[in-house]
Amino acid sequence: MKRVFILSLCLLWAHLSSQAQYSLSNAFPNLPTFSLPIEVLQVPDGRWFFVQQRGLIFVVANDSTTNQRKTFLNLSSIVSQSGSETGLLGLAFHPNYSSNRFFYVSYTRNISGQLTSIVSRFTTSSTNPDSALPNTELVLISESQPFSNHNGGQILFGPDGFLYISLGDGGSGGDPGNRAQNRALVLGKLLRINVDLTSPGLNYAIPASNPYFQNSSGWRQEIFAWGLRNVWKFNFDLPTGRIWAADVGQNLWEEISIIRSGENYGWRLMEGNACFNPTSNCNNGTLTLPVWVYNHSNNDVSITGGFVYRGSAIPALIGRYVYGDFASGRVWALQYDSINPTTNSLLISSNKNISGFAQGNNGELYLISYSEGRLFRINGPAGVSGIKPLNSEIGSLDIFPNPAKDQIQIRFDLIKAQKIKLSLLDLQGREVQQHSEQFRQAGKQQIPWALDSTLRPGVYYLRFSAGKEKVIRKIWIEP
């Protein structure tokens, strides 16, 4: 009882004083500003990629003092140049990018007078890793849009190696075509495809584990989840296996959901936890409700999804979902474990138009300011470590070199002496190599680890276990 009381006081203190504790700092203060940035990614070799909505992708060295950026890909001649929700909307690098040089983009363009959502594959130059080859485009998906808004656009490779694609409900207001509830259409859905194989008539294949694979009802087999309005951002949290999605609301409610295969998230039957169309008796028990909602007060009207924090610089945030609102600029941290009551804490009132968040290779989080054209790092309390979660065992964890070939060095800081265990996981979460369990003293230390020579090049995850805590870090193994 005493422990619960103390924890409650800590959470209350964190909520009341969070705005004074958390701050933003310009990640690249010497760079020119970017025009309408909507996505920023760091690849395993350290480089940062900035996606501008009107068709440009820039690459930046992993140097906070740099004033140089290079044009990686220019699609401005084909990408939509007007509309607040159209343009170049997503970027994802193939898990085996270091060997095949494939990356994927999501964008809208006008085809014979019809706005169309496109997902395409491109290839990077074999002689210049900072330059893509525009003439290598292979279109995977081409979907006509009835209206100019609600295009979704985020694309991500999941831990299963498949490409996930968010498409909005087709636009206008209130989903007039009820497309999100129609499984014969891909609009208002989260899709999942296999880009490494092809099916007849397609430049991709349908994973056999998709919920409607080879169904006889005429439903689109690409569908992974449905009943979504306009998921602008979603992300994966490997330690828990959860897919976090922030679905932009209609008139009253913004919502956060945990996405699972084959489930219906309610739109347009429901907006958040409330009936929308019809206005009553809308849920027959088959709909999946969000884990969190907030209303449109205080100019909080357009949710921007983020990441579960898996860094080490801000212990208070470990395991919490950090997200924001495009209009108000507020940033929150959501504590959800599906067992205890969900709590939400305000971290920052930034007054920035938040178009997205970015996650560094070290797990630290960044905020993308749409109107300012800047990337800001989210910083914890100055001079203090914040409130450490219960069972916090690991102070920091870094891997170098990354990418690696034969051997890696693992630097870490233990809060107390205990046994540790190291495992290397593939994209399906399967253990492919294990380091012997050993007892280690508290403090900063380093372990060399020879990589298995039979491992194929590509992306893997290092799982570092200490006591009850596990930390995941992405690692790229080169040929």
KOLKOL-742653 format. One record per residue (C-alpha): residue number from 0; x negated, y, z. Coordinates in nm, 4 decimals. Layout:
N
{atom NUM; {X; Y; Z}}
...
This chain:
479
{atom 0; {0.0000; 0.0000; 0.0000}}
{atom 1; {-0.2838; 0.2378; 0.0910}}
{atom 2; {-0.4581; 0.1601; -0.2390}}
{atom 3; {-0.1430; 0.2421; -0.4384}}
{atom 4; {-0.1010; 0.5683; -0.2461}}
{atom 5; {-0.4599; 0.6752; -0.3126}}
{atom 6; {-0.4325; 0.5867; -0.6810}}
{atom 7; {-0.1083; 0.7885; -0.7061}}
{atom 8; {-0.2821; 1.0916; -0.5537}}
{atom 9; {-0.5687; 1.0534; -0.8019}}
{atom 10; {-0.3302; 1.0392; -1.0951}}
{atom 11; {-0.1411; 1.3435; -0.9656}}
{atom 12; {-0.4661; 1.5351; -0.9231}}
{atom 13; {-0.5752; 1.4385; -1.2759}}
{atom 14; {-0.2432; 1.5616; -1.4171}}
{atom 15; {-0.2450; 1.8942; -1.2342}}
{atom 16; {-0.6062; 1.9858; -1.3043}}
{atom 17; {-0.6681; 1.8173; -1.6399}}
{atom 18; {-0.6556; 2.1376; -1.8444}}
{atom 19; {-0.9398; 2.2808; -1.6380}}
{atom 20; {-1.1439; 1.9626; -1.6687}}
{atom 21; {-1.1255; 1.8745; -2.0358}}
{atom 22; {-1.2625; 2.0905; -2.3140}}
{atom 23; {-1.3516; 2.0932; -2.6833}}
{atom 24; {-1.6872; 2.1649; -2.8464}}
{atom 25; {-1.7657; 2.2154; -3.2140}}
{atom 26; {-1.9239; 1.8902; -3.3343}}
{atom 27; {-2.0989; 2.0529; -3.6337}}
{atom 28; {-2.1212; 2.4277; -3.5602}}
{atom 29; {-2.3553; 2.5030; -3.8526}}
{atom 30; {-2.1453; 2.3408; -4.1242}}
{atom 31; {-1.9219; 2.5470; -4.3536}}
{atom 32; {-1.5568; 2.5104; -4.2622}}
{atom 33; {-1.3528; 2.2442; -4.4383}}
{atom 34; {-1.0307; 2.3200; -4.6234}}
{atom 35; {-0.7296; 2.1396; -4.4722}}
{atom 36; {-0.9141; 1.8368; -4.3278}}
{atom 37; {-0.6854; 1.5454; -4.2406}}
{atom 38; {-0.9246; 1.2531; -4.1782}}
{atom 39; {-1.2805; 1.2182; -4.0451}}
{atom 40; {-1.4595; 0.8835; -4.0263}}
{atom 41; {-1.8003; 0.7768; -3.9012}}
{atom 42; {-1.9400; 0.4698; -4.0743}}
{atom 43; {-2.1741; 0.2282; -3.8959}}
{atom 44; {-2.4895; 0.3819; -4.0461}}
{atom 45; {-2.3998; 0.7062; -3.8686}}
{atom 46; {-2.2817; 0.9248; -4.1572}}
{atom 47; {-1.9561; 1.1197; -4.1243}}
{atom 48; {-1.6958; 1.1466; -4.4008}}
{atom 49; {-1.4575; 1.4447; -4.4088}}
{atom 50; {-1.1363; 1.4119; -4.6127}}
{atom 51; {-0.9751; 1.7307; -4.7427}}
{atom 52; {-0.6056; 1.7160; -4.8279}}
{atom 53; {-0.6465; 1.8611; -5.1772}}
{atom 54; {-0.8760; 1.5883; -5.3018}}
{atom 55; {-1.2337; 1.6308; -5.1818}}
{atom 56; {-1.4346; 1.3944; -4.9610}}
{atom 57; {-1.7623; 1.5208; -4.8124}}
{atom 58; {-2.0402; 1.3226; -4.6450}}
{atom 59; {-2.2415; 1.4674; -4.3546}}
{atom 60; {-2.5525; 1.3328; -4.1826}}
{atom 61; {-2.5259; 1.2316; -3.8182}}
{atom 62; {-2.6986; 1.5488; -3.7007}}
{atom 63; {-2.5032; 1.8034; -3.4978}}
{atom 64; {-2.7369; 2.0811; -3.6142}}
{atom 65; {-2.7041; 2.0161; -3.9867}}
{atom 66; {-2.5734; 2.2838; -4.2210}}
{atom 67; {-2.5591; 2.0523; -4.5221}}
{atom 68; {-2.2687; 1.8541; -4.6662}}
{atom 69; {-2.2522; 1.6610; -4.9914}}
{atom 70; {-1.9551; 1.5951; -5.2162}}
{atom 71; {-1.8888; 1.2215; -5.2002}}
{atom 72; {-1.5793; 1.2123; -5.4236}}
{atom 73; {-1.3752; 1.4801; -5.6009}}
{atom 74; {-1.0172; 1.3797; -5.6884}}
{atom 75; {-0.8786; 1.7333; -5.7027}}
{atom 76; {-0.7927; 1.6968; -6.0721}}
{atom 77; {-0.5386; 1.4224; -6.0002}}
{atom 78; {-0.4328; 1.4735; -5.6366}}
{atom 79; {-0.1225; 1.6819; -5.5597}}
{atom 80; {-0.2225; 2.0445; -5.5057}}
{atom 81; {0.0943; 2.1688; -5.3358}}
{atom 82; {0.3242; 2.0570; -5.0565}}
{atom 83; {0.2465; 2.0295; -4.6865}}
{atom 84; {0.2710; 1.6479; -4.6801}}
{atom 85; {0.1217; 1.5583; -5.0180}}
{atom 86; {-0.2398; 1.5225; -5.1298}}
{atom 87; {-0.5330; 1.3006; -5.0350}}
{atom 88; {-0.4086; 1.1363; -4.7154}}
{atom 89; {-0.6253; 0.8371; -4.6262}}
{atom 90; {-0.9716; 0.6804; -4.6537}}
{atom 91; {-1.0911; 0.3328; -4.5512}}
{atom 92; {-1.4204; 0.1505; -4.6081}}
{atom 93; {-1.4170; -0.2206; -4.6852}}
{atom 94; {-1.5444; -0.4368; -4.3950}}
{atom 95; {-1.8216; -0.5575; -4.6287}}
{atom 96; {-1.8918; -0.2110; -4.7675}}
{atom 97; {-2.2669; -0.2453; -4.7161}}
{atom 98; {-2.2750; -0.5214; -4.9775}}
{atom 99; {-1.9780; -0.4558; -5.2130}}
{atom 100; {-1.9707; -0.0699; -5.1870}}
{atom 101; {-1.5871; -0.0697; -5.2030}}
{atom 102; {-1.3779; 0.1970; -5.0344}}
{atom 103; {-1.0079; 0.2808; -5.0578}}
{atom 104; {-0.8067; 0.6016; -5.0691}}
{atom 105; {-0.4417; 0.6908; -5.0321}}
{atom 106; {-0.3076; 0.9952; -5.2136}}
{atom 107; {-0.0077; 1.1434; -5.3952}}
{atom 108; {-0.0040; 1.2602; -5.7545}}
{atom 109; {0.2456; 1.3686; -6.0171}}
{atom 110; {0.3057; 1.1044; -6.2853}}
{atom 111; {0.5362; 1.2174; -6.5663}}
{atom 112; {0.7129; 1.4579; -6.3332}}
{atom 113; {0.7523; 1.2020; -6.0529}}
{atom 114; {0.5679; 1.2334; -5.7217}}
{atom 115; {0.3949; 0.9005; -5.6611}}
{atom 116; {0.2044; 0.7496; -5.3699}}
{atom 117; {-0.1147; 0.5740; -5.4804}}
{atom 118; {-0.3537; 0.3402; -5.2994}}
{atom 119; {-0.6717; 0.2806; -5.4996}}
{atom 120; {-1.0139; 0.1218; -5.4713}}
{atom 121; {-1.3331; 0.3041; -5.5693}}
{atom 122; {-1.7005; 0.2023; -5.5715}}
{atom 123; {-2.0012; 0.3915; -5.4364}}
{atom 124; {-2.3087; 0.4415; -5.6526}}
{atom 125; {-2.5709; 0.1676; -5.6163}}
{atom 126; {-2.8511; 0.4261; -5.6306}}
{atom 127; {-2.6981; 0.7083; -5.4241}}
{atom 128; {-2.4987; 0.6092; -5.1120}}
{atom 129; {-2.3771; 0.9674; -5.0766}}
{atom 130; {-2.1961; 0.9626; -5.4115}}
{atom 131; {-1.8916; 0.7685; -5.5296}}
{atom 132; {-1.8157; 0.6736; -5.8909}}
{atom 133; {-1.4851; 0.8406; -5.9930}}
{atom 134; {-1.4434; 0.6218; -6.3033}}
{atom 135; {-1.4284; 0.3009; -6.0952}}
{atom 136; {-1.0723; 0.3548; -5.9722}}
{atom 137; {-0.8581; 0.0420; -5.9450}}
{atom 138; {-0.4968; 0.1214; -5.8533}}
{atom 139; {-0.3508; -0.1264; -5.6046}}
{atom 140; {-0.0175; 0.0338; -5.5159}}
{atom 141; {0.1881; 0.2914; -5.7040}}
{atom 142; {0.5186; 0.3878; -5.5404}}
{atom 143; {0.7551; 0.6613; -5.6608}}
{atom 144; {0.8650; 0.9103; -5.3951}}
{atom 145; {1.2215; 1.0516; -5.4061}}
{atom 146; {1.1189; 1.3647; -5.2121}}
{atom 147; {0.7933; 1.5480; -5.1419}}
{atom 148; {0.7766; 1.4915; -4.7647}}
{atom 149; {0.7261; 1.1844; -4.5434}}
{atom 150; {0.4479; 1.0200; -4.7404}}
{atom 151; {0.2655; 0.8663; -4.4435}}
{atom 152; {-0.0693; 0.7939; -4.6030}}
{atom 153; {-0.2970; 0.6409; -4.3400}}
{atom 154; {-0.4833; 0.3280; -4.4517}}
{atom 155; {-0.6970; 0.1075; -4.2257}}
{atom 156; {-0.8617; -0.2310; -4.2295}}
{atom 157; {-0.7445; -0.4381; -3.9370}}
{atom 158; {-0.9540; -0.6824; -3.7352}}
{atom 159; {-0.8053; -0.9559; -3.9580}}
{atom 160; {-0.9794; -0.8034; -4.2622}}
{atom 161; {-0.6517; -0.7018; -4.4292}}
{atom 162; {-0.5665; -0.3487; -4.5432}}
{atom 163; {-0.2789; -0.1824; -4.3563}}
{atom 164; {-0.0888; 0.0996; -4.5299}}
{atom 165; {0.1596; 0.3453; -4.3809}}
{atom 166; {0.4375; 0.4765; -4.6060}}
{atom 167; {0.7031; 0.7210; -4.4856}}
{atom 168; {1.0756; 0.6819; -4.5476}}
{atom 169; {1.0799; 0.8756; -4.8758}}
{atom 170; {1.1548; 1.2161; -4.7341}}
{atom 171; {1.4287; 1.4740; -4.7130}}
{atom 172; {1.5934; 1.4668; -4.3679}}
{atom 173; {1.7678; 1.1812; -4.1922}}
{atom 174; {1.6532; 0.9215; -4.4478}}
{atom 175; {1.9524; 0.9752; -4.6819}}
{atom 176; {1.8808; 0.6556; -4.8744}}
{atom 177; {1.8443; 0.4484; -4.5531}}
{atom 178; {1.5191; 0.3234; -4.7027}}
{atom 179; {1.3450; 0.2481; -4.3731}}
{atom 180; {1.6088; -0.0177; -4.2975}}
{atom 181; {1.5962; -0.1681; -4.6480}}
{atom 182; {1.3398; -0.4471; -4.6640}}
{atom 183; {1.3702; -0.4618; -5.0424}}
{atom 184; {1.1744; -0.1316; -5.0418}}
{atom 185; {0.8280; -0.0462; -4.9084}}
{atom 186; {0.9223; 0.3045; -4.7902}}
{atom 187; {0.9529; 0.3492; -4.4135}}
{atom 188; {0.7219; 0.0547; -4.3539}}
{atom 189; {0.3760; -0.0515; -4.2440}}
{atom 190; {0.2336; -0.2733; -4.5182}}
{atom 191; {-0.0428; -0.5341; -4.5055}}
{atom 192; {-0.2309; -0.6678; -4.8095}}
{atom 193; {-0.5377; -0.8778; -4.8894}}
{atom 194; {-0.7696; -0.6761; -5.1139}}
{atom 195; {-1.0154; -0.9640; -5.1596}}
{atom 196; {-0.7725; -1.1816; -5.3590}}
{atom 197; {-0.5059; -1.1257; -5.6235}}
{atom 198; {-0.1561; -1.2596; -5.6760}}
{atom 199; {0.0094; -1.2828; -6.0197}}
{atom 200; {0.0811; -0.9344; -6.1510}}
{atom 201; {-0.0922; -0.7637; -5.8579}}
{atom 202; {-0.4393; -0.6235; -5.7880}}
{atom 203; {-0.4156; -0.7663; -5.4370}}
{atom 204; {-0.2676; -1.0704; -5.2627}}
{atom 205; {0.0013; -1.1145; -4.9987}}
{atom 206; {-0.1361; -1.2632; -4.6742}}
{atom 207; {0.0421; -1.5895; -4.5960}}
{atom 208; {0.0824; -1.4682; -4.2372}}
{atom 209; {0.2937; -1.1674; -4.3426}}
{atom 210; {0.6425; -1.1987; -4.1877}}
{atom 211; {0.8263; -1.2125; -4.5230}}
{atom 212; {0.5765; -1.4130; -4.7234}}
{atom 213; {0.7585; -1.6015; -5.0020}}
{atom 214; {1.0992; -1.5107; -4.8546}}
{atom 215; {1.4129; -1.5842; -5.0573}}
{atom 216; {1.6013; -1.2658; -4.9594}}
{atom 217; {1.4308; -1.0277; -5.2024}}
{atom 218; {1.2400; -0.8506; -4.9259}}
{atom 219; {0.9012; -0.7002; -5.0086}}
{atom 220; {0.6330; -0.9426; -4.9004}}
{atom 221; {0.3854; -0.6616; -4.8280}}
{atom 222; {0.5925; -0.5521; -4.5260}}
{atom 223; {0.4314; -0.6009; -4.1863}}
{atom 224; {0.6758; -0.3852; -3.9826}}
{atom 225; {0.9794; -0.1705; -4.0733}}
{atom 226; {1.2247; 0.0909; -3.9490}}
{atom 227; {0.9580; 0.3649; -3.9370}}
{atom 228; {1.0230; 0.7294; -4.0243}}
{atom 229; {0.6828; 0.8777; -4.1021}}
{atom 230; {0.3815; 0.7246; -3.9288}}
{atom 231; {0.1159; 0.9865; -4.0056}}
{atom 232; {-0.1508; 0.8116; -3.7970}}
{atom 233; {-0.1920; 0.4613; -3.6559}}
{atom 234; {-0.4902; 0.2743; -3.5158}}
{atom 235; {-0.6133; -0.0565; -3.3789}}
{atom 236; {-0.7385; -0.1227; -3.0261}}
{atom 237; {-0.9491; -0.4376; -3.0518}}
{atom 238; {-0.9824; -0.5261; -2.6794}}
{atom 239; {-0.6033; -0.5483; -2.6421}}
{atom 240; {-0.5148; -0.6434; -3.0011}}
{atom 241; {-0.2571; -0.3638; -3.0144}}
{atom 242; {-0.1634; -0.1470; -3.3123}}
{atom 243; {-0.0745; 0.2024; -3.1903}}
{atom 244; {0.1508; 0.4109; -3.4179}}
{atom 245; {0.2682; 0.7698; -3.3737}}
{atom 246; {0.5949; 0.8189; -3.5639}}
{atom 247; {0.6914; 1.1783; -3.6436}}
{atom 248; {1.0502; 1.2494; -3.5337}}
{atom 249; {1.3524; 1.4191; -3.6864}}
{atom 250; {1.5184; 1.6879; -3.4724}}
{atom 251; {1.4740; 1.5773; -3.1130}}
{atom 252; {1.2149; 1.3084; -3.0394}}
{atom 253; {0.8532; 1.2182; -3.1203}}
{atom 254; {0.7581; 0.8589; -3.0470}}
{atom 255; {0.4696; 0.6190; -2.9892}}
{atom 256; {0.5119; 0.2489; -3.0631}}
{atom 257; {0.3102; -0.0699; -3.0382}}
{atom 258; {0.3478; -0.2323; -3.3810}}
{atom 259; {0.4012; -0.6078; -3.4067}}
{atom 260; {0.4583; -0.8285; -3.7083}}
{atom 261; {0.8124; -0.8423; -3.8436}}
{atom 262; {0.9683; -0.6055; -3.5916}}
{atom 263; {1.2210; -0.3294; -3.6654}}
{atom 264; {1.1392; 0.0061; -3.5028}}
{atom 265; {1.4834; 0.1508; -3.5457}}
{atom 266; {1.4797; 0.4443; -3.7841}}
{atom 267; {1.7344; 0.5710; -3.9051}}
{atom 268; {1.9569; 0.3886; -3.6587}}
{atom 269; {1.7601; 0.5466; -3.3765}}
{atom 270; {1.5329; 0.8449; -3.3183}}
{atom 271; {1.3148; 0.7576; -3.0223}}
{atom 272; {1.5388; 0.5972; -2.7603}}
{atom 273; {1.8526; 0.7765; -2.8838}}
{atom 274; {2.1077; 0.6736; -3.1459}}
{atom 275; {2.0795; 0.8793; -3.4644}}
{atom 276; {2.2908; 0.7253; -3.7414}}
{atom 277; {2.5367; 0.6045; -3.6185}}
{atom 278; {2.5503; 0.8320; -3.3158}}
{atom 279; {2.6530; 0.5472; -3.0832}}
{atom 280; {2.6352; 0.1674; -3.0635}}
{atom 281; {2.3286; 0.1699; -3.2893}}
{atom 282; {2.1204; -0.1078; -3.1315}}
{atom 283; {2.2441; -0.4646; -3.1369}}
{atom 284; {1.9411; -0.5804; -2.9418}}
{atom 285; {1.7157; -0.6469; -3.2400}}
{atom 286; {1.5357; -0.3111; -3.2451}}
{atom 287; {1.1949; -0.2502; -3.0867}}
{atom 288; {1.1913; 0.0665; -2.8776}}
{atom 289; {0.8923; 0.2998; -2.8443}}
{atom 290; {0.6615; 0.2844; -2.5432}}
{atom 291; {0.6715; 0.6639; -2.5093}}
{atom 292; {0.8744; 0.9575; -2.6401}}
{atom 293; {0.8669; 1.3333; -2.5916}}
{atom 294; {1.1191; 1.5995; -2.6884}}
{atom 295; {1.0863; 1.9147; -2.8955}}
{atom 296; {1.0381; 2.1602; -2.6126}}
{atom 297; {0.7407; 2.3973; -2.5815}}
{atom 298; {0.6777; 2.3775; -2.9589}}
{atom 299; {0.5884; 2.0048; -2.9327}}
{atom 300; {0.7531; 1.8989; -3.2599}}
{atom 301; {0.5109; 1.6874; -3.4673}}
{atom 302; {0.3095; 1.4050; -3.3120}}
{atom 303; {-0.0435; 1.3242; -3.4314}}
{atom 304; {-0.1647; 0.9799; -3.3342}}
{atom 305; {-0.5108; 0.9153; -3.1977}}
{atom 306; {-0.7100; 0.6337; -3.0388}}
{atom 307; {-0.7386; 0.4318; -2.7233}}
{atom 308; {-1.0506; 0.5700; -2.5597}}
{atom 309; {-1.3330; 0.3139; -2.5518}}
{atom 310; {-1.6279; 0.5457; -2.4945}}
{atom 311; {-1.8402; 0.5865; -2.1820}}
{atom 312; {-1.8761; 0.9637; -2.1348}}
{atom 313; {-1.5282; 1.0069; -1.9800}}
{atom 314; {-1.4574; 0.7100; -1.7489}}
{atom 315; {-1.1169; 0.8503; -1.6520}}
{atom 316; {-0.9893; 0.7955; -2.0059}}
{atom 317; {-1.1041; 0.4363; -2.0619}}
{atom 318; {-0.8116; 0.2307; -2.1889}}
{atom 319; {-0.5815; 0.5308; -2.2359}}
{atom 320; {-0.4242; 0.6314; -2.5666}}
{atom 321; {-0.5278; 0.9866; -2.6555}}
{atom 322; {-0.2976; 1.1732; -2.8960}}
{atom 323; {-0.1728; 1.5250; -2.9709}}
{atom 324; {0.0872; 1.7463; -3.1344}}
{atom 325; {0.0201; 1.9236; -3.4634}}
{atom 326; {0.2318; 2.2285; -3.3820}}
{atom 327; {0.1547; 2.2977; -3.0156}}
{atom 328; {-0.2069; 2.1780; -3.0098}}
{atom 329; {-0.1566; 1.9896; -2.6855}}
{atom 330; {-0.3574; 1.6714; -2.6235}}
{atom 331; {-0.2399; 1.3979; -2.3864}}
{atom 332; {-0.3610; 1.0626; -2.2524}}
{atom 333; {-0.1061; 0.7819; -2.2216}}
{atom 334; {-0.1577; 0.4998; -1.9723}}
{atom 335; {0.0293; 0.1877; -2.0890}}
{atom 336; {-0.0245; -0.1773; -2.0009}}
{atom 337; {0.3270; -0.3243; -2.0609}}
{atom 338; {0.3512; -0.4131; -1.6887}}
{atom 339; {0.3245; -0.0990; -1.4759}}
{atom 340; {0.5191; 0.2257; -1.5321}}
{atom 341; {0.3810; 0.4220; -1.8266}}
{atom 342; {0.2245; 0.7562; -1.7351}}
{atom 343; {0.1291; 1.0531; -1.9510}}
{atom 344; {-0.1235; 1.3270; -1.8620}}
{atom 345; {-0.1895; 1.6565; -2.0340}}
{atom 346; {-0.5607; 1.6932; -2.1108}}
{atom 347; {-0.5941; 2.0078; -2.3213}}
{atom 348; {-0.3771; 2.2922; -2.4508}}
{atom 349; {-0.5853; 2.3707; -2.7571}}
{atom 350; {-0.3556; 2.5941; -2.9662}}
{atom 351; {-0.4977; 2.4155; -3.2702}}
{atom 352; {-0.3087; 2.2475; -3.5544}}
{atom 353; {-0.4172; 1.8888; -3.4852}}
{atom 354; {-0.4124; 1.6940; -3.8124}}
{atom 355; {-0.5945; 1.3916; -3.6744}}
{atom 356; {-0.8456; 1.2437; -3.4338}}
{atom 357; {-1.1766; 1.0739; -3.5054}}
{atom 358; {-1.3663; 0.8056; -3.3178}}
{atom 359; {-1.7444; 0.7957; -3.3188}}
{atom 360; {-1.9396; 0.4720; -3.3319}}
{atom 361; {-2.0032; 0.5147; -2.9591}}
{atom 362; {-1.6308; 0.5297; -2.8839}}
{atom 363; {-1.6201; 0.9038; -2.8118}}
{atom 364; {-1.3235; 1.0984; -2.9489}}
{atom 365; {-1.2933; 1.4068; -3.1675}}
{atom 366; {-1.0086; 1.6363; -3.2699}}
{atom 367; {-0.9558; 1.7578; -3.6267}}
{atom 368; {-0.8403; 2.1194; -3.6490}}
{atom 369; {-0.6413; 2.1550; -3.9710}}
{atom 370; {-0.6233; 2.5349; -3.9933}}
{atom 371; {-0.9766; 2.6046; -3.8662}}
{atom 372; {-1.1370; 2.3315; -4.0789}}
{atom 373; {-1.3480; 2.2049; -3.7888}}
{atom 374; {-1.4179; 1.8845; -3.5971}}
{atom 375; {-1.4227; 1.9222; -3.2187}}
{atom 376; {-1.5559; 1.6739; -2.9665}}
{atom 377; {-1.3351; 1.6047; -2.6643}}
{atom 378; {-1.5400; 1.6574; -2.3485}}
{atom 379; {-1.4652; 1.5457; -1.9958}}
{atom 380; {-1.5061; 1.7436; -1.6760}}
{atom 381; {-1.8283; 1.9413; -1.6584}}
{atom 382; {-2.0608; 1.8235; -1.3850}}
{atom 383; {-1.8404; 1.5390; -1.2617}}
{atom 384; {-1.7609; 1.1947; -1.3943}}
{atom 385; {-1.3833; 1.2191; -1.3580}}
{atom 386; {-1.1678; 0.9563; -1.1878}}
{atom 387; {-1.3108; 0.6163; -1.2643}}
{atom 388; {-1.0531; 0.3463; -1.3277}}
{atom 389; {-1.0388; 0.0515; -1.0875}}
{atom 390; {-1.2962; -0.2195; -1.1626}}
{atom 391; {-1.5179; 0.0186; -1.3601}}
{atom 392; {-1.8379; -0.1803; -1.4060}}
{atom 393; {-2.0175; -0.0313; -1.7067}}
{atom 394; {-2.1568; 0.3208; -1.7108}}
{atom 395; {-2.2703; 0.3299; -2.0757}}
{atom 396; {-2.3401; 0.0999; -2.3692}}
{atom 397; {-2.5297; 0.1639; -2.6933}}
{atom 398; {-2.6625; -0.0535; -2.9768}}
{atom 399; {-2.9592; 0.0230; -3.2015}}
{atom 400; {-3.0414; -0.0048; -3.4799}}
{atom 401; {-2.6947; 0.0046; -3.6272}}
{atom 402; {-2.6703; -0.1087; -3.9084}}
{atom 403; {-2.9031; -0.3973; -3.8196}}
{atom 404; {-3.0619; -0.6913; -4.0004}}
{atom 405; {-3.2489; -0.9309; -3.7733}}
{atom 406; {-3.2403; -0.7937; -3.4201}}
{atom 407; {-3.0601; -0.5384; -3.2079}}
{atom 408; {-3.1423; -0.3690; -2.8792}}
{atom 409; {-2.8568; -0.3266; -2.6320}}
{atom 410; {-2.8931; -0.0391; -2.3873}}
{atom 411; {-2.6513; -0.0273; -2.0953}}
{atom 412; {-2.5954; 0.1068; -1.7486}}
{atom 413; {-2.4371; -0.1108; -1.4785}}
{atom 414; {-2.2518; 0.0492; -1.1903}}
{atom 415; {-2.3431; -0.2434; -0.9646}}
{atom 416; {-2.5444; -0.5663; -0.9810}}
{atom 417; {-2.3491; -0.8516; -1.1390}}
{atom 418; {-2.3321; -1.1118; -1.4146}}
{atom 419; {-2.3005; -0.9935; -1.7725}}
{atom 420; {-2.2082; -1.1751; -2.0911}}
{atom 421; {-2.2655; -1.0744; -2.4534}}
{atom 422; {-2.0644; -1.2045; -2.7484}}
{atom 423; {-2.0576; -1.1208; -3.1176}}
{atom 424; {-1.7117; -1.1336; -3.2782}}
{atom 425; {-1.6067; -1.1352; -3.6423}}
{atom 426; {-1.3177; -0.9271; -3.7774}}
{atom 427; {-1.0699; -1.1978; -3.6785}}
{atom 428; {-1.1879; -1.1756; -3.3169}}
{atom 429; {-1.3624; -1.5149; -3.3315}}
{atom 430; {-1.6863; -1.5559; -3.1376}}
{atom 431; {-1.9698; -1.6187; -3.3843}}
{atom 432; {-2.2699; -1.5781; -3.1535}}
{atom 433; {-2.3184; -1.5690; -2.7781}}
{atom 434; {-2.5986; -1.4460; -2.5567}}
{atom 435; {-2.6662; -1.6432; -2.2391}}
{atom 436; {-2.4815; -1.5205; -1.9315}}
{atom 437; {-2.7194; -1.3624; -1.6832}}
{atom 438; {-2.7318; -1.1712; -1.3572}}
{atom 439; {-2.8468; -0.8092; -1.3843}}
{atom 440; {-2.9262; -0.5410; -1.1281}}
{atom 441; {-2.7499; -0.2038; -1.1261}}
{atom 442; {-2.8919; 0.0785; -1.3335}}
{atom 443; {-3.0066; 0.1517; -1.6878}}
{atom 444; {-3.1652; -0.1358; -1.8815}}
{atom 445; {-3.2119; -0.2938; -2.2230}}
{atom 446; {-3.1727; -0.6381; -2.3786}}
{atom 447; {-3.3170; -0.7464; -2.7175}}
{atom 448; {-3.0986; -0.9887; -2.9132}}
{atom 449; {-3.2013; -1.1778; -3.2283}}
{atom 450; {-2.9078; -1.2035; -3.4680}}
{atom 451; {-2.8134; -1.5412; -3.6126}}
{atom 452; {-2.9695; -1.5633; -3.9610}}
{atom 453; {-2.6593; -1.7439; -4.0940}}
{atom 454; {-2.4285; -1.4459; -4.0297}}
{atom 455; {-2.2894; -1.2905; -4.3463}}
{atom 456; {-2.3394; -0.9159; -4.4001}}
{atom 457; {-2.0484; -0.7007; -4.2886}}
{atom 458; {-1.8776; -0.5525; -3.9843}}
{atom 459; {-1.8804; -0.7308; -3.6473}}
{atom 460; {-1.7971; -0.6376; -3.2896}}
{atom 461; {-2.0220; -0.6698; -2.9863}}
{atom 462; {-1.8281; -0.7570; -2.6704}}
{atom 463; {-2.0088; -0.6692; -2.3482}}
{atom 464; {-1.8495; -0.8205; -2.0363}}
{atom 465; {-1.9383; -0.7173; -1.6828}}
{atom 466; {-1.7146; -0.8248; -1.3988}}
{atom 467; {-1.3537; -0.7596; -1.5008}}
{atom 468; {-1.4435; -0.4994; -1.7609}}
{atom 469; {-1.5084; -0.5543; -2.1309}}
{atom 470; {-1.6471; -0.2964; -2.3720}}
{atom 471; {-1.6359; -0.3348; -2.7510}}
{atom 472; {-1.8783; -0.1750; -2.9955}}
{atom 473; {-1.8761; -0.1997; -3.3747}}
{atom 474; {-2.1927; -0.3227; -3.5443}}
{atom 475; {-2.2759; -0.3439; -3.9146}}
{atom 476; {-2.5047; -0.6286; -4.0281}}
{atom 477; {-2.6882; -0.5546; -4.3515}}
{atom 478; {-2.8028; -0.8094; -4.6148}}
